[in-house]
Amino acid sequence: MTKISRRLFLKRATAALATMAVAPSLASCLSDEESRKVRKIAPVVGKYDVVVVGGGPAGFISAIAAARKGAKVAIVERYGFFGGMATIGYVAPISVFALKNELVIGGIPWEFVKRLESMGGAFIEWPKANIDFDIELYKLCCQRMILEAGVDIYMHSSMVGCEMEGNTIDSVIIENKNGLETLVSKVFIDCTGDGDLAHMAEVPMQPNPDGEVQPSSFCFILSGVDTKSELLNRCMYHNGINGPSQCKPVREKLLAMKAAGVDLPDFGGPWFNNVMHEGSVAVNMTRRAADSTNNRNFSEVECQLREDIFLFTKVLKENFKEFENCYVASTAPQAGIRESRRIVGLHTVMGEEYVNAVHYEDSISRGIHPIDLHASKGTHQHRVDLTKPAYVPYRALVAPNYPNLLVAGRCISTDRQAHASLRVMASCMGVGQAAGAAAAQAVTKGVAVQDISTSELIAQLKEWGAVL
């Protein structure tokens, strides 16, 4: 019998599924006849060794890594381009690759940075190696590296379900302009950020008893900004040399306005970020609590955040000469997400061990970004700077009893404190590299993802240039 992780409520499926006795639970057993009907609705269009769901920082690096190890790989992305929060959310810079000029995250992620730099699309801010980037060239560089690796791409495709035998995922069902389609694979990597595939497969998630999550921020591009001014030159580079990355004069003015009774929404930073073009900056300052796994809530909050974008732009124009001629040139395709689902893995990385840089026998990536917990309400954040690079064990990418599923990116197994550092893009890239290599090894050896040789995995990552 085949287990479908959730009902397919889409219009194309409604008529055909109407005759099926499908229970409303996440694990509905279908008869062989019912399975054939599903297959007719969602025909198999590809059979792979590895399918990566999500084309963000973890996803596109995972796909490249698995393909370079000889796996037949597909990547599924619901937008028409790759890059995740960098290109979908306008989150800049890519943080953080180095400590005191020494790389912490290397290999394919750093290869991507250097390739983007060679295209004129990246500026490396030493000694931290934060990466300023051109959003459009970032998209192009992702696309080129993915295609050069021989990965099959399914863009404009949303994953709407998965088929399972027990806890083994047989396929994912996607929807695009072709209708419903099925991708069969030996191993799957969930790089959706929100852990969507793991959730569909009923992987247990980290508890969140108080329901609090870090707020979403809707980033945007302001043009007509005096980026040559002292104010912007001091705050739009995040190398730790010119002072704090948040723009302190603007922050103090906004806080004073709120204290004086001016009705302003909550804000963070603000952070003004270099996008490689004179007169333009990426702005990260809006913030509202949102549940990215709840469509109605996230839609409502995005509408509120879009209003906030234009309100804050007006405030900047009226109060700072550096912004007097500015205008909203572009808003991100979606609001940025700091926190949502995280799996319960074979090991959960805890804040204390992360801060103390506990080394694991199966360490496969590292992180050096501060622990950065943004309050769900208000303007403050809790920050803990790391004195030495932390480690991520392979076990945090693996859920018990799911033999062909890996996760990479911010949905790996951590507590909220460790997650507040590992959620950033450079860390996600490092973990994605490991997930791709591990998936390819599992296929080659014909073993469950829990049973791969971590020593061989680590050797491969080091060969690529990972710093472990």
Order of alpha helices (4+ residues) and beta strands (2+ residues): beta-alpha-beta-alpha-beta-alpha-beta-beta-beta-alpha-beta-beta-alpha-beta-beta-beta-beta-alpha-beta-alpha-alpha-beta-beta-alpha-beta-alpha-beta-beta-beta-beta-beta-alpha-alpha-alpha
